[in-house]
Amino acid sequence: MESCIRMIGDIELGCNVTVPVKSKQDMKTGWLIEGLLQAVLGLRERYFGPSYELLSHDKYADIWSVDEAHPCMAPEGGESVADVASRFSAVLLSAETQFHGSAILIVSHGDPLQIFQAVLSGAKENMSFLDDLTNLKVKDTDDLTNLEVKDTMVASILSQHRKFALITGELRRVV
């Protein structure tokens, strides 16, 4: 999060997003907004590992086919759907405690947001879903046959994260 710093003259809205300040009113608005915004490391982009990182988006289809079949399987050196879901669930639980009863705007990248929406969908259907996700254990392999019954339910929900695909720049209400 070193790139998330406060800047005088510009208002930084999270990592690598800066809004130019052109007037005193902009500055005043910026100071008001600054107190409301938080950069949260847990909302970072999914790390696909060195074999996929910074390569063509054409490779996403390969990753997503593995995600659908084995949501607990990570690309070599990267994060699985379950890893991202666990990370986002921790953010959700923290935000719910900190901002209980308030509207929360979450900004992140497409793949993690799709996974996050799958998590929210699972939590709406089953209140223990977040706990089950946090305690998800894959034994020897990432094969769904190796999971306990509750873990199988979690994996089946996570494997469907692509049904929540986003359009670039889309703002979506989920709760």
Z-matrix of the N, CA and C atoms (Angstrom, degrees):
N
C 1 1.441
C 2 1.527 1 111.24
N 3 1.318 2 116.67 1 13.63
C 4 1.456 3 119.29 2 179.64
C 5 1.524 4 111.92 3 -57.76
N 6 1.343 5 117.00 4 -29.49
C 7 1.463 6 119.49 5 -178.54
C 8 1.524 7 112.20 6 -77.05
N 9 1.320 8 117.71 7 -8.85
C 10 1.468 9 121.26 8 178.98
C 11 1.526 10 108.41 9 -93.49
N 12 1.300 11 116.55 10 87.78
C 13 1.457 12 121.29 11 -178.54
C 14 1.513 13 109.54 12 -124.92
N 15 1.327 14 116.29 13 156.79
C 16 1.463 15 120.59 14 175.58
C 17 1.515 16 108.55 15 -81.58
N 18 1.303 17 114.96 16 140.12
C 19 1.456 18 119.75 17 -178.19
C 20 1.522 19 109.13 18 -126.59
N 21 1.311 20 117.60 19 134.21
C 22 1.456 21 121.25 20 174.13
C 23 1.513 22 107.31 21 -85.09
N 24 1.323 23 116.59 22 130.88
C 25 1.457 24 121.32 23 -177.54
C 26 1.514 25 112.36 24 99.21
N 27 1.310 26 117.10 25 -27.35
C 28 1.459 27 122.51 26 174.35
C 29 1.525 28 107.32 27 -130.91
N 30 1.294 29 115.64 28 153.90
C 31 1.456 30 120.59 29 176.39
C 32 1.514 31 107.05 30 -109.05
N 33 1.302 32 117.32 31 119.29
C 34 1.450 33 119.81 32 178.88
C 35 1.519 34 109.16 33 -90.14
N 36 1.320 35 116.32 34 125.91
C 37 1.460 36 122.39 35 -179.48
C 38 1.523 37 109.07 36 -107.63
N 39 1.305 38 117.22 37 73.34
C 40 1.450 39 120.47 38 -178.14
C 41 1.512 40 110.27 39 87.74
N 42 1.306 41 116.14 40 -167.72
C 43 1.455 42 121.37 41 -175.76
C 44 1.516 43 111.92 42 -73.17
N 45 1.297 44 115.67 43 128.74
C 46 1.459 45 123.48 44 171.72
C 47 1.525 46 114.80 45 59.66
N 48 1.311 47 118.49 46 21.45
C 49 1.465 48 121.57 47 175.96
C 50 1.517 49 106.94 48 -125.06
N 51 1.310 50 117.15 49 115.31
C 52 1.457 51 121.47 50 -177.79
C 53 1.516 52 109.28 51 -125.34
N 54 1.326 53 115.40 52 135.36
C 55 1.460 54 121.34 53 177.26
C 56 1.520 55 107.59 54 -106.76
N 57 1.337 56 119.44 55 122.30
C 58 1.463 57 120.63 56 179.11
C 59 1.529 58 111.20 57 -65.52
N 60 1.317 59 115.60 58 141.02
C 61 1.466 60 121.45 59 177.87
C 62 1.519 61 107.97 60 -100.56
N 63 1.338 62 116.31 61 122.25
C 64 1.458 63 120.59 62 -175.79
C 65 1.524 64 113.22 63 -112.71
N 66 1.324 65 117.46 64 -12.36
C 67 1.464 66 119.25 65 -177.08
C 68 1.524 67 110.33 66 -149.66
N 69 1.334 68 115.39 67 169.67
C 70 1.464 69 119.94 68 176.36
C 71 1.527 70 110.51 69 -63.30
N 72 1.333 71 116.43 70 -35.18
C 73 1.466 72 119.79 71 178.62
C 74 1.531 73 110.36 72 -64.34
N 75 1.336 74 116.18 73 -40.66
C 76 1.467 75 119.49 74 176.24
C 77 1.523 76 110.16 75 -59.30
N 78 1.328 77 116.37 76 -43.52
C 79 1.458 78 121.08 77 -179.29
C 80 1.529 79 110.43 78 -63.25
N 81 1.329 80 116.44 79 -44.21
C 82 1.469 81 121.08 80 179.67
C 83 1.533 82 110.00 81 -61.90
N 84 1.318 83 115.92 82 -45.72
C 85 1.463 84 120.37 83 178.20
C 86 1.522 85 109.94 84 -61.31
N 87 1.309 86 116.46 85 -41.38
C 88 1.459 87 121.45 86 179.27
C 89 1.509 88 112.46 87 -59.54
N 90 1.317 89 117.21 88 -43.69
C 91 1.463 90 119.93 89 179.78
C 92 1.523 91 110.78 90 -66.05
N 93 1.318 92 117.43 91 -34.99
C 94 1.464 93 120.46 92 177.17
C 95 1.527 94 110.72 93 -66.66
N 96 1.324 95 115.55 94 -45.08
C 97 1.459 96 120.61 95 -178.89
C 98 1.521 97 110.97 96 -67.51
N 99 1.327 98 116.31 97 -39.37
C 100 1.456 99 120.14 98 -175.75
C 101 1.522 100 111.64 99 -54.72
N 102 1.320 101 117.18 100 -38.43
C 103 1.453 102 120.41 101 -179.78
C 104 1.519 103 113.32 102 -68.86
N 105 1.318 104 117.20 103 -16.09
C 106 1.457 105 121.34 104 -177.96
C 107 1.524 106 113.36 105 -99.19
N 108 1.322 107 117.15 106 -22.66
C 109 1.460 108 121.15 107 -175.94
C 110 1.519 109 111.24 108 -93.20
N 111 1.312 110 115.11 109 144.01
C 112 1.455 111 120.81 110 175.62
C 113 1.523 112 108.87 111 -135.35
N 114 1.310 113 116.38 112 134.53
C 115 1.463 114 120.56 113 170.91
C 116 1.524 115 106.27 114 -87.14
N 117 1.319 116 117.02 115 124.53
C 118 1.460 117 121.97 116 -175.69
C 119 1.531 118 108.46 117 -119.76
N 120 1.305 119 116.11 118 116.99
C 121 1.462 120 121.67 119 -177.34
C 122 1.531 121 111.76 120 -57.52
N 123 1.317 122 117.16 121 -34.07
C 124 1.460 123 121.32 122 -178.92
C 125 1.517 124 114.36 123 -65.07
N 126 1.347 125 117.59 124 -12.06
C 127 1.463 126 121.31 125 179.45
C 128 1.525 127 112.53 126 -97.08
N 129 1.331 128 116.60 127 11.92
C 130 1.470 129 120.27 128 -177.84
C 131 1.534 130 110.82 129 -66.17
N 132 1.322 131 115.41 130 166.62
C 133 1.462 132 122.46 131 177.93
C 134 1.528 133 110.33 132 -61.69
N 135 1.283 134 116.14 133 152.99
C 136 1.463 135 121.67 134 174.92
C 137 1.530 136 108.36 135 -67.59
N 138 1.316 137 116.13 136 135.45
C 139 1.461 138 120.53 137 176.73
C 140 1.527 139 108.03 138 -92.83
N 141 1.316 140 116.34 139 116.93
C 142 1.459 141 121.54 140 -176.01
C 143 1.525 142 112.89 141 -87.24
N 144 1.316 143 117.75 142 -2.98
C 145 1.455 144 120.89 143 180.00
C 146 1.519 145 111.64 144 92.30
N 147 1.338 146 116.81 145 164.10
C 148 1.464 147 121.07 146 -174.36
C 149 1.527 148 114.08 147 -63.49
N 150 1.322 149 118.18 148 -24.21
C 151 1.469 150 120.26 149 -179.49
C 152 1.524 151 112.67 150 -72.20
N 153 1.333 152 117.18 151 -22.56
C 154 1.465 153 120.92 152 -176.06
C 155 1.522 154 113.95 153 -118.33
N 156 1.313 155 116.94 154 -23.83
C 157 1.465 156 120.43 155 -172.53
C 158 1.525 157 111.19 156 -61.84
N 159 1.314 158 115.73 157 136.34
C 160 1.463 159 125.32 158 177.40
C 161 1.530 160 112.92 159 63.37
N 162 1.315 161 116.92 160 24.08
C 163 1.457 162 120.94 161 176.15
C 164 1.520 163 109.44 162 -106.48
N 165 1.296 164 116.23 163 -179.65
C 166 1.460 165 122.84 164 -178.17
C 167 1.526 166 111.83 165 -58.61
N 168 1.314 167 115.54 166 147.13
C 169 1.461 168 121.18 167 175.40
C 170 1.523 169 111.20 168 -65.35
N 171 1.322 170 117.30 169 -14.01
C 172 1.464 171 120.99 170 177.74
C 173 1.530 172 111.29 171 -58.92
N 174 1.317 173 117.25 172 -24.20
C 175 1.467 174 122.17 173 -178.55
C 176 1.528 175 112.34 174 -75.97
N 177 1.334 176 117.55 175 -17.14
C 178 1.466 177 120.35 176 -178.31
C 179 1.523 178 112.07 177 -58.03
N 180 1.324 179 117.98 178 -36.70
C 181 1.468 180 120.81 179 -179.81
C 182 1.531 181 110.72 180 -58.50
N 183 1.340 182 117.02 181 -38.68
C 184 1.469 183 120.78 182 177.50
C 185 1.523 184 110.57 183 -62.85
N 186 1.321 185 115.87 184 -45.93
C 187 1.461 186 121.00 185 -178.81
C 188 1.523 187 110.13 186 -64.39
N 189 1.326 188 116.69 187 -45.70
C 190 1.462 189 120.06 188 -176.47
C 191 1.527 190 112.09 189 -66.22
N 192 1.325 191 118.27 190 -30.85
C 193 1.471 192 118.70 191 177.06
C 194 1.529 193 110.16 192 -68.56
N 195 1.323 194 117.46 193 -37.20
C 196 1.466 195 120.89 194 174.76
C 197 1.530 196 109.59 195 -67.69
N 198 1.329 197 117.05 196 -42.55
C 199 1.470 198 121.13 197 178.62
C 200 1.523 199 111.34 198 -54.79
N 201 1.329 200 115.81 199 -42.89
C 202 1.466 201 120.21 200 -176.83
C 203 1.526 202 111.46 201 -68.06
N 204 1.315 203 116.42 202 -40.53
C 205 1.461 204 120.74 203 -178.44
C 206 1.526 205 112.70 204 -80.42
N 207 1.331 206 116.56 205 -36.59
C 208 1.468 207 121.30 206 -173.39
C 209 1.533 208 110.27 207 -142.70
N 210 1.330 209 119.37 208 77.42
C 211 1.463 210 121.11 209 -175.39
C 212 1.531 211 114.61 210 -64.91
N 213 1.328 212 116.55 211 -11.27
C 214 1.467 213 119.50 212 177.65
C 215 1.526 214 111.95 213 -95.92
N 216 1.326 215 116.66 214 -1.77
C 217 1.466 216 120.97 215 -178.84
C 218 1.527 217 109.56 216 -93.57
N 219 1.305 218 115.65 217 123.61
C 220 1.467 219 121.08 218 -179.99
C 221 1.522 220 110.01 219 -94.61
N 222 1.342 221 116.80 220 144.67
C 223 1.464 222 118.14 221 169.54
C 224 1.530 223 107.66 222 -59.71
N 225 1.307 224 117.92 223 151.77
C 226 1.462 225 120.80 224 -176.39
C 227 1.530 226 111.37 225 -49.89
N 228 1.335 227 115.89 226 119.31
C 229 1.459 228 121.61 227 179.00
C 230 1.516 229 114.61 228 75.97
N 231 1.329 230 117.94 229 4.97
C 232 1.468 231 121.32 230 -176.84
C 233 1.518 232 112.63 231 -114.26
N 234 1.328 233 114.64 232 -164.49
C 235 1.460 234 121.45 233 -178.33
C 236 1.529 235 110.58 234 -107.15
N 237 1.320 236 115.27 235 139.74
C 238 1.459 237 120.83 236 173.68
C 239 1.527 238 109.13 237 -83.57
N 240 1.324 239 115.50 238 170.67
C 241 1.464 240 120.25 239 173.75
C 242 1.527 241 109.06 240 -58.43
N 243 1.329 242 116.93 241 -42.87
C 244 1.467 243 120.80 242 -179.82
C 245 1.529 244 111.52 243 -62.32
N 246 1.332 245 117.46 244 -37.50
C 247 1.470 246 120.59 245 177.43
C 248 1.525 247 110.80 246 -61.15
N 249 1.330 248 115.85 247 -47.39
C 250 1.468 249 120.68 248 -179.22
C 251 1.524 250 109.82 249 -66.40
N 252 1.326 251 116.73 250 -41.87
C 253 1.464 252 120.80 251 179.56
C 254 1.521 253 110.97 252 -61.06
N 255 1.310 254 116.71 253 -41.11
C 256 1.461 255 120.73 254 178.48
C 257 1.529 256 110.88 255 -64.25
N 258 1.324 257 115.74 256 -43.04
C 259 1.471 258 121.30 257 178.72
C 260 1.525 259 110.88 258 -61.94
N 261 1.329 260 116.98 259 -47.23
C 262 1.462 261 121.20 260 -179.55
C 263 1.529 262 111.47 261 -68.89
N 264 1.327 263 117.73 262 -33.26
C 265 1.465 264 120.84 263 177.62
C 266 1.520 265 110.91 264 -64.20
N 267 1.324 266 116.40 265 -39.01
C 268 1.467 267 119.78 266 176.71
C 269 1.524 268 110.55 267 -62.48
N 270 1.344 269 116.78 268 -40.41
C 271 1.468 270 120.90 269 176.73
C 272 1.526 271 109.86 270 -63.64
N 273 1.326 272 116.68 271 -43.93
C 274 1.464 273 121.10 272 179.96
C 275 1.524 274 111.53 273 -60.23
N 276 1.314 275 116.92 274 -46.98
C 277 1.463 276 120.35 275 -179.91
C 278 1.525 277 111.22 276 -62.93
N 279 1.315 278 117.05 277 -41.37
C 280 1.464 279 121.39 278 178.10
C 281 1.526 280 111.30 279 -65.12
N 282 1.335 281 116.85 280 -45.47
C 283 1.469 282 121.26 281 -179.51
C 284 1.520 283 110.91 282 -64.71
N 285 1.320 284 116.66 283 -39.20
C 286 1.466 285 120.41 284 179.48
C 287 1.524 286 110.28 285 -62.57
N 288 1.314 287 116.71 286 -40.06
C 289 1.466 288 120.70 287 177.69
C 290 1.524 289 110.94 288 -68.41
N 291 1.324 290 116.22 289 -46.36
C 292 1.466 291 121.32 290 -175.69
C 293 1.525 292 112.91 291 -71.85
N 294 1.323 293 117.35 292 -37.37
C 295 1.469 294 120.81 293 -172.72
C 296 1.523 295 112.26 294 -119.56
N 297 1.305 296 118.02 295 29.37
C 298 1.462 297 122.75 296 -176.00
C 299 1.531 298 111.60 297 -46.61
N 300 1.315 299 115.43 298 126.53
C 301 1.460 300 120.77 299 178.23
C 302 1.517 301 114.65 300 85.76
N 303 1.321 302 117.97 301 -2.09
C 304 1.468 303 121.63 302 -179.08
C 305 1.526 304 110.19 303 -103.97
N 306 1.323 305 115.43 304 155.78
C 307 1.463 306 120.38 305 171.94
C 308 1.526 307 107.64 306 -75.60
N 309 1.316 308 116.69 307 139.83
C 310 1.462 309 121.97 308 -178.63
C 311 1.525 310 108.32 309 -125.70
N 312 1.320 311 116.65 310 127.60
C 313 1.463 312 122.30 311 175.62
C 314 1.522 313 107.34 312 -101.24
N 315 1.319 314 116.54 313 121.81
C 316 1.459 315 121.54 314 179.63
C 317 1.520 316 108.22 315 -111.76
N 318 1.322 317 115.79 316 126.59
C 319 1.460 318 122.36 317 -179.89
C 320 1.525 319 107.58 318 -119.11
N 321 1.309 320 115.96 319 127.41
C 322 1.458 321 120.70 320 178.47
C 323 1.526 322 108.05 321 -158.77
N 324 1.308 323 116.38 322 -161.41
C 325 1.462 324 122.82 323 179.06
C 326 1.527 325 109.98 324 -90.99
N 327 1.330 326 116.18 325 164.13
C 328 1.456 327 122.15 326 -174.05
C 329 1.519 328 115.43 327 -58.86
N 330 1.327 329 117.97 328 -52.20
C 331 1.462 330 120.07 329 -175.61
C 332 1.530 331 111.59 330 -61.73
N 333 1.337 332 119.26 331 -49.53
C 334 1.461 333 118.66 332 177.27
C 335 1.532 334 113.22 333 -61.53
N 336 1.337 335 117.39 334 -35.74
C 337 1.466 336 119.19 335 179.12
C 338 1.527 337 111.21 336 -68.01
N 339 1.333 338 117.51 337 -35.49
C 340 1.465 339 120.18 338 175.65
C 341 1.525 340 110.19 339 -64.63
N 342 1.313 341 115.95 340 -42.91
C 343 1.464 342 120.78 341 178.51
C 344 1.525 343 109.27 342 -64.05
N 345 1.319 344 116.43 343 -42.43
C 346 1.462 345 121.41 344 179.41
C 347 1.526 346 110.68 345 -61.27
N 348 1.324 347 117.11 346 -41.10
C 349 1.461 348 119.41 347 179.29
C 350 1.533 349 110.30 348 -67.11
N 351 1.320 350 118.02 349 -34.83
C 352 1.466 351 120.53 350 174.54
C 353 1.529 352 110.04 351 -62.81
N 354 1.338 353 116.70 352 -40.62
C 355 1.464 354 121.38 353 176.90
C 356 1.529 355 110.15 354 -61.16
N 357 1.331 356 116.85 355 -46.98
C 358 1.468 357 120.27 356 179.31
C 359 1.520 358 111.16 357 -62.11
N 360 1.317 359 116.67 358 -39.33
C 361 1.458 360 121.30 359 178.09
C 362 1.529 361 110.35 360 -61.80
N 363 1.317 362 116.40 361 -44.86
C 364 1.462 363 120.70 362 177.72
C 365 1.512 364 112.22 363 -63.85
N 366 1.331 365 116.85 364 -39.35
C 367 1.467 366 121.42 365 -179.82
C 368 1.527 367 111.29 366 -67.84
N 369 1.338 368 117.08 367 -33.98
C 370 1.470 369 119.92 368 177.92
C 371 1.527 370 110.98 369 -65.72
N 372 1.319 371 116.25 370 -35.97
C 373 1.460 372 121.04 371 -178.55
C 374 1.525 373 112.29 372 -79.94
N 375 1.327 374 116.90 373 -29.14
C 376 1.457 375 120.62 374 -174.66
C 377 1.526 376 108.36 375 -149.09
N 378 1.322 377 116.91 376 111.00
C 379 1.467 378 121.15 377 -174.91
C 380 1.528 379 113.06 378 -61.45
N 381 1.323 380 118.56 379 -23.97
C 382 1.468 381 119.57 380 179.72
C 383 1.529 382 112.17 381 -85.29
N 384 1.333 383 116.77 382 2.03
C 385 1.466 384 120.75 383 -176.45
C 386 1.528 385 112.14 384 -56.30
N 387 1.336 386 117.79 385 -44.30
C 388 1.472 387 119.86 386 -178.27
C 389 1.520 388 111.07 387 -63.45
N 390 1.333 389 117.18 388 -39.59
C 391 1.463 390 119.81 389 176.72
C 392 1.525 391 110.56 390 -66.10
N 393 1.339 392 115.94 391 -43.22
C 394 1.466 393 119.74 392 178.51
C 395 1.523 394 110.47 393 -60.33
N 396 1.319 395 116.38 394 -40.26
C 397 1.462 396 121.42 395 -179.97
C 398 1.521 397 110.53 396 -65.05
N 399 1.321 398 116.36 397 -44.35
C 400 1.462 399 121.17 398 -179.83
C 401 1.523 400 110.81 399 -61.56
N 402 1.338 401 116.12 400 -35.12
C 403 1.463 402 120.82 401 -176.91
C 404 1.524 403 113.27 402 -96.26
N 405 1.335 404 117.43 403 10.32
C 406 1.464 405 121.78 404 -177.91
C 407 1.524 406 109.98 405 -57.76
N 408 1.305 407 115.78 406 124.46
C 409 1.467 408 120.80 407 179.98
C 410 1.520 409 109.07 408 -125.99
N 411 1.292 410 116.03 409 125.31
C 412 1.458 411 120.90 410 173.40
C 413 1.518 412 105.38 411 -105.51
N 414 1.309 413 115.66 412 126.63
C 415 1.459 414 118.89 413 -173.57
C 416 1.528 415 111.44 414 -75.85
N 417 1.293 416 119.83 415 -104.99
C 418 1.461 417 120.77 416 -173.10
C 419 1.521 418 114.44 417 -81.97
N 420 1.328 419 117.41 418 -33.56
C 421 1.459 420 120.35 419 -177.51
C 422 1.514 421 108.68 420 -133.85
N 423 1.303 422 116.03 421 178.69
C 424 1.454 423 120.60 422 177.66
C 425 1.522 424 111.35 423 -96.63
N 426 1.308 425 117.00 424 21.20
C 427 1.457 426 121.94 425 179.06
C 428 1.525 427 109.16 426 -77.36
N 429 1.319 428 117.16 427 132.14
C 430 1.467 429 121.09 428 -179.34
C 431 1.521 430 112.17 429 -59.99
N 432 1.334 431 119.56 430 -23.42
C 433 1.460 432 120.84 431 179.11
C 434 1.523 433 111.26 432 -70.51
N 435 1.302 434 117.85 433 -13.95
C 436 1.455 435 122.64 434 -178.78
C 437 1.529 436 112.82 435 -93.05
N 438 1.311 437 117.63 436 3.35
C 439 1.454 438 121.36 437 -176.95
C 440 1.518 439 110.90 438 -95.94
N 441 1.339 440 116.14 439 152.31
C 442 1.458 441 120.53 440 172.31
C 443 1.526 442 108.29 441 -69.81
N 444 1.341 443 117.17 442 166.50
C 445 1.465 444 121.46 443 -176.15
C 446 1.519 445 111.95 444 -56.12
N 447 1.344 446 118.79 445 -50.15
C 448 1.471 447 119.95 446 -179.04
C 449 1.526 448 110.80 447 -65.08
N 450 1.337 449 116.73 448 -33.50
C 451 1.460 450 120.14 449 178.06
C 452 1.528 451 111.16 450 -68.68
N 453 1.334 452 116.70 451 -32.86
C 454 1.460 453 120.91 452 177.10
C 455 1.518 454 110.32 453 -64.11
N 456 1.351 455 116.66 454 -39.62
C 457 1.461 456 120.38 455 177.78
C 458 1.531 457 110.09 456 -63.21
N 459 1.316 458 117.04 457 -44.87
C 460 1.463 459 121.22 458 178.54
C 461 1.525 460 109.86 459 -60.19
N 462 1.319 461 116.86 460 -48.04
C 463 1.466 462 120.83 461 -178.98
C 464 1.522 463 111.27 462 -62.35
N 465 1.339 464 117.72 463 -38.60
C 466 1.468 465 119.38 464 -178.94
C 467 1.523 466 111.14 465 -66.93
N 468 1.327 467 117.86 466 -34.56
C 469 1.474 468 120.82 467 176.88
C 470 1.525 469 109.96 468 -70.98
N 471 1.326 470 117.29 469 -45.00
C 472 1.467 471 120.80 470 -178.97
C 473 1.523 472 111.76 471 -64.51
N 474 1.324 473 117.21 472 -32.79
C 475 1.465 474 120.09 473 -178.28
C 476 1.525 475 112.12 474 -66.44
N 477 1.324 476 117.29 475 -14.28
C 478 1.462 477 121.77 476 -178.77
C 479 1.531 478 113.06 477 -99.22
N 480 1.320 479 118.36 478 15.26
C 481 1.466 480 120.48 479 -174.33
C 482 1.524 481 113.47 480 -58.98
N 483 1.321 482 118.58 481 -25.98
C 484 1.471 483 120.75 482 -178.74
C 485 1.525 484 112.61 483 -67.88
N 486 1.333 485 117.96 484 -18.80
C 487 1.467 486 118.28 485 178.22
C 488 1.528 487 111.00 486 -69.91
N 489 1.328 488 116.67 487 -9.84
C 490 1.463 489 121.83 488 177.55
C 491 1.530 490 111.33 489 -103.46
N 492 1.329 491 117.15 490 24.43
C 493 1.470 492 121.87 491 -177.80
C 494 1.529 493 111.11 492 -53.23
N 495 1.316 494 115.31 493 142.41
C 496 1.462 495 122.86 494 -178.25
C 497 1.520 496 110.90 495 -109.65
N 498 1.303 497 115.42 496 152.31
C 499 1.458 498 122.20 497 170.53
C 500 1.528 499 106.10 498 -89.27
N 501 1.316 500 118.36 499 143.59
C 502 1.459 501 121.23 500 -179.98
C 503 1.524 502 110.43 501 -51.36
N 504 1.323 503 115.75 502 128.32
C 505 1.462 504 121.54 503 178.15
C 506 1.515 505 114.39 504 79.67
N 507 1.326 506 117.80 505 4.71
C 508 1.467 507 120.66 506 -177.45
C 509 1.525 508 111.64 507 -69.08
N 510 1.313 509 115.59 508 137.20
C 511 1.460 510 122.85 509 173.39
C 512 1.517 511 106.11 510 -108.41
N 513 1.316 512 117.12 511 123.91
C 514 1.460 513 120.77 512 -174.16
C 515 1.526 514 110.31 513 -132.19
N 516 1.311 515 115.68 514 131.04
C 517 1.465 516 120.69 515 173.71
C 518 1.526 517 107.38 516 -85.70
N 519 1.321 518 116.96 517 128.45
C 520 1.462 519 119.13 518 -176.12
C 521 1.519 520 113.99 519 -115.87
N 522 1.299 521 118.96 520 -14.36
C 523 1.468 522 119.99 521 179.97
C 524 1.510 523 108.79 522 -129.55
